[in-house]
Amino acid sequence: MSPISHWSEPLAPCPRLHLAGVRLQAGPRVLVEHLSMDIAAGQLWCVVGPNGVGKSTLMGVLAGLRAPDGGEVRIDDTVIAHAARVAPAALARQRAYLPQAVHDTFSMRVHDAVRVGRHPHMNGWGWGRGDDDRVVRDVMTELDLDALTTRDVLTLSGGERQRVSLAAAMAQQAPLLLLDEPVAHLDLRHQILVLELLQRLTSAGRHAAVVILHDLNLARRYATHALLMSEDGQALHGPAPDVLTPAQCSRALRTPIVSVSDGLHTALIPDGIDPGKS
């Protein structure tokens, strides 16, 4: 496990996200209601749940891209619905948001795609900070991208492109990381590499991260806290070991899940599908 390097030092204090009575809807359907929780520096939150329960919708609300349908979200003392009043570059220096999918529309080198993440630190003439190149170089090394520096992003595999997108988000040096399925398309080695990096960043106490994951065991292994969402609108949240239990995951995912242990490691595994709940 490599030490935290200079690039990872955020350029602003980590804001606290405060959710108070949040309601999310998709048309007339209520996805979640009365959600109240806090996300602070030193915490790595994993959001878990089946498709269609509002995980990405919630991430968009936390990023300030849409207002909740009820209640409010504050980033420090600013209501997130009012984030449009904040200069985009200032907001980007507070939080980095990685959407679920990135669609490339034109050709560029991998190095240049990662350097896009430095945009919040540029002035009106396009000049950035003196250490932009070092930050980009160090982030690419952390995410195992050195061999791809001069490659065209249009030639990359899905997993390679995912790591480039994550590197650009990391290059923002924002203290709050909001990442929608950052390990999707990645092989196991790179999933672990990314999650260990997030664990190191948050455990140093200057970052907070919210990550959408589908792998229960990776969530239990790396998360300090978890939000478990289900189709009936319930959302359990708290320390990851207390939330991601076999019983609670079975109910939320509508799949029987059991815990198995070899005496040292414990894993959650599916135990078939209950026909009565399909």
Residue, then its C-alpha position, 0 to 999 in steps of 0.5 A: m500500500s503506497p503512502i499518500s502523496h502530495w497530489s492527494e492533499p485537497l486544496a480546500p477543507c472537506p465540507r460536511l454534507h447534511l441531508a434533512g428529510v430528503r425525498l426523491q421521486a421518479g415521476p409519481r413514484v417515491l424512491v426514498e423519503h425522510l432520509s436524514m444523515d451526515i457525511a463528513a471527512g474521514q468517512l467512506w460511504c458505499v451506497v448499495g441497492p438494486n437497480g432503479v431505487g434511486k442511487s444515481t438520483l441521490m448522487g446527482v442531488l449530492a453533487g448539486l445537479r438537481a434539487p431533492d423533491g423534498g427536504e434539503v441537502r446542505i454542503d456546509d451552510t449552503v443549501i445544495a439547491h442553491a449551489a447554482r449561485v456558487a461559481p462552478a469552479a468554486l463548487a468543483r474545488q469542493r467536490a468531484y463528481l464522477p457520473q456512471a457513464v462517460h461518452d467521448t465525443f472527440s479524440m484526445r490523449v489520455h494525459d490530456a483527458v486527465r488534465v481536464g480535471r485541473h480546470p477548476h484551478m485555472n484562471g481566466w486566461g487558462w493558466g493553471r497552478g505550477d504543479d498541474d503536471r505533477v498532480v496529473r502525473d502522480v494521479m495517473t501513476e496511482l491509477d496504473l495509467d502510465a503505460l497509456t499516457t499517449r493513447d487516444v481515449l477512443t482506443l481504450s477498453g471500458g475499464e481503461r476509460q473508467r480509470v481515466s475518468l476517475a483520474a480526472a476526478m481525482a486530479q481536481q484535488a477536491p476533498l469530497l468525492l462523489l463516485d457513481e460506480p467507479v469500479a464498474h468495468l474494472d478487473l478485480r485487481h483494479q477494483i481493489l486498487v481504486l478502493e484501497l486508494l479511496q480508503r487511504l484518502t479518507s482514513a487520512g481524515r481530509h477527504a470524504a467519499v460516497v461511492i455506489l457499489h454493487d459488490l457487497n463484499l467490497a463494500r463491507r471490506y472498504a466502507t466505513h459507512a453504508l447506505l442500503m436502499s430498497e425498492d420499498g423506499q426504505a434506506l438504512h444507513g450507519p456503520a457498514p458492519d451494522v447495515l450490510t448484514p445478511a438479513q438486511c441485504s436479503r430484504a433490500l436485494r430480494t435475494p437470500i444472502v448468507s454469511v460464510s466464514d473461514g475463521l478469518h474472513t467473512a463473506l456474504i454470498p447469495d443462496g439462490i432466489d426466493p421464487g415468491k419474491s421475484 
